[in-house]
Amino acid sequence: MDLSTIVKRQIDADERRGFNVRFDSEGERHDQLTRDLVGLVGEVGEFANELKKVGLTLNTPGYAGPTLADAAPHLREELADAAIYLFRLSTILGGDIEADILAKMSINDTRYRELER
């Protein structure tokens, strides 16, 4: 399944569940962008917290936290949650995240060409 299809599937599900991506005013649109940004930051925070626990396990004798292998499924789930918020933010802004990512990758190919080995 390509990224555009995944995004459409998620946005369709969001709309069926009452999570709008189309608004009557800029104020409503801004408010939803703000709410989704808070959600995105929350998911990134959950990822960071789990990774912190892995670091404590690795670096603190006696700390009985998760290994990276144990934490990986949870970390991937938090990344998936973050991606869903990115899909929503892009859609609310009228974007096509797949095209936007490809365009940015092209810019980065030029920008960082000197670093390639």
C-alpha positions in Angstrom: 0.0 0.0 0.0 1.4 3.4 -0.9 1.6 6.3 1.5 -1.2 8.3 -0.2 -3.6 5.3 0.2 -2.6 4.9 3.9 -3.2 8.7 4.5 -6.6 8.5 2.7 -7.6 5.5 4.7 -6.7 7.2 8.0 -8.4 10.5 7.1 -11.6 8.7 6.0 -11.6 6.9 9.4 -11.0 10.1 11.2 -13.9 11.8 9.5 -16.2 8.8 10.2 -15.2 9.2 13.9 -16.0 12.9 14.0 -12.4 14.2 13.7 -12.7 17.0 11.1 -10.1 18.0 8.6 -12.2 20.6 6.8 -13.4 23.7 8.5 -15.6 26.7 7.9 -13.2 29.3 9.3 -9.5 29.9 9.7 -10.0 30.1 13.4 -11.5 26.6 13.6 -8.7 25.3 11.3 -6.1 26.9 13.5 -7.7 25.4 16.6 -7.6 21.9 15.2 -4.0 22.3 14.0 -3.1 23.4 17.6 -4.9 20.4 19.1 -3.3 18.0 16.6 0.1 19.5 17.3 -0.3 18.9 21.0 -1.3 15.3 20.2 1.8 14.9 18.0 4.1 16.3 20.7 2.5 14.0 23.2 3.2 11.0 21.1 6.8 12.1 20.6 7.0 12.6 24.3 5.8 9.0 24.9 8.5 7.8 22.5 11.1 9.8 24.3 10.0 8.6 27.7 10.2 4.9 26.7 13.6 5.5 25.1 14.8 7.2 28.3 13.9 4.1 30.2 15.9 2.0 27.8 18.8 4.3 28.4 18.5 4.0 32.1 18.5 0.2 31.7 21.7 0.4 29.7 23.5 2.9 31.8 22.3 2.4 35.4 23.3 -0.7 37.2 20.4 -2.2 39.1 17.7 -0.4 37.1 15.2 -3.0 35.9 13.8 -1.3 32.8 13.1 -2.5 29.3 15.8 -3.5 26.8 15.7 -1.9 23.4 14.5 -5.1 22.0 11.6 -5.2 24.5 10.8 -1.6 24.0 10.9 -1.6 20.1 7.2 -2.6 19.6 6.0 0.2 21.9 8.4 2.6 20.3 7.2 1.7 16.8 3.6 2.1 18.0 4.3 5.7 19.2 6.0 6.5 15.9 2.8 5.2 14.1 0.7 7.5 16.4 3.0 10.4 15.5 2.7 9.6 11.8 -1.1 9.7 12.0 -1.0 13.2 13.5 1.4 14.2 10.7 -1.1 12.9 8.2 -3.9 15.0 9.8 -1.8 18.1 10.1 -0.8 17.9 6.4 -4.3 17.3 5.3 -5.7 20.2 7.3 -3.1 22.4 5.7 -4.3 21.1 2.2 -1.1 19.2 1.7 -0.2 15.9 0.1 2.3 14.5 2.6 3.7 11.9 0.1 4.4 14.6 -2.5 5.8 16.9 0.2 8.1 14.3 1.5 9.4 13.4 -2.0 9.9 17.1 -2.8 11.8 17.6 0.5 13.9 14.5 -0.2 14.9 16.0 -3.5 15.9 19.2 -1.8 18.0 17.2 0.7 19.6 15.2 -2.0 21.0 18.5 -3.4 21.7 20.1 0.0 23.6 17.2 1.4 25.2 15.9 -1.8 28.7 16.8 -0.5 28.3 14.4 2.4 27.7 11.3 0.3 30.3 8.6 0.2 
